[in-house]
């Protein structure tokens, strides 16, 4: 049986590989001749927390959406 730490490390490694693969796919698609616009790397890698901090409306929108899902899930 594997230890919890090694499972967590394996999950983090898999997550990092998945993100790296997705970034590579996005960048490759942006270089294709049929791609409408090239996407700057900064846009792809911008963390959601940073975007929410700079746009209070987005933060409120995400909060309202999440609370609506919670109320629906509880059957209200």
Residue pairs with C-beta under 8 A, 6 or more apart in sequence:
2 10
23 44
23 45
26 39
26 44
27 39
27 41
27 44
29 35
30 37
30 38
30 39
31 38
51 58
52 58
52 59
52 62
53 59
